[in-house]
Amino acid sequence: AAVWTSVIGAGRAGRLVSWPNDWAIGGRWPDLAILIDVPAEVLTQRLRHRQLDRFEREPVEFHARVLAGFHELAAADPERWVIVDGNAQPDGVQRAVRAAVRDRLGV
């Protein structure tokens, strides 16, 4: 996710910075990427009772932009990405992730 996050963090310039990431990982992108989709406002509520790191302390607008960026990546490469509803209960999210891995990778 760090490689994709750096591309997303660049905003519209993301396409310009993706080539160093591709070089850095030797063109070895994962076969499957899973986006656990949780609205930024819900994420903020879930995190409010714990000590946050620098990334987690960013304003809700930042997290909304990051989520939008991941949605753009998923839409541009649907063969690689699966979007899982993160609003579900943890067991439901786990089942959806396991099903995606099984269906896409046969594992």
N, C-alpha and C positions, 0 to 999 in steps of 0.2 A: 504494500500500500504506500510505502514511502516514496517510491518512484512516481506513482500516480498522483500522490498528494503534492509533490513538487510541481508537476505539470498543472494541476488544478490551481495551486497557489499563484501561479504566474498569470492567471486570468486569461485574457484573450491572447496573450503571448505564449500560452501553453504549447502551442504547436512548434514554436521556435525553440523551446527548451527541451522538447521531448527527445531530440536526437542525442544529446549527451547522456540521457538516461538509458536510451537504447544501447549506446556504446558501453556504458558502465556495467550493464547487466549482460553484455554479450549477446543481445537480441533474444535472450531467453525469458520471454514473458510467460506467465503461468497459463496453463490450459483452461483454468477455471478461476474466475473472480466472483466472489459473492458480496453483494452490497446489502447489508442489513439496514433497511430503510426506516429511519426514525426521524420524524420532524424535529427540527432544531429546538423548538419550544418544549417538546416532550423530553428531549435529551437534557435540556437545562433543568427541568424539574427532577429528573432522575438523579442528576449529579449534585443537587444542592445540599445533600446531607453528608458529603465526604470532602476531604481535602483535595483540592483540584491542582493539577499541574498547569504549567504555562499555557499549553494548548487548550486545555479544558476551560481555562479562565477567559478565553477569547469571547467577545460579545456574540449574542445569538445570531446577529447578521453574518458574522464570519462563518459560523457553522452552517447557516443556510446556504451561503455561497459554495462551501465545500460540498455539501450534499447535492446541490444543483450541478456542480462539476462532475461528481461521480455519476449522476444520472445521465449527463451528456456522454461520458465515456461508455456507460452501459448501452445507451441507445446507438452509439456509433459502432459497437462491436458485440451484438447480441449473441453471437456464437460462443463468446468467452464469458459473458456476464450473466448472472442470475440475480434478480432482485427479490429479497425476502422481506416480508412485512415484519418490521421490528416492533410493531405495536402489539403483536400477539404475546401471549404468555411465554415465559422462557422455554417450556417444553415444546410449545408449538413452533417457536423459532428453531429450536434444535432439530425437530423433525423435518422442517422445511430445508434446513441446511443439509442434513443427512440425505434427504431425497434428491437434492440438487447434485450432490457429490455422486451418489449412486447412479442417477439418470445420465449425467453428463460424462462421468469418468468410468462408470462401470465398477466402482469400488464398493 
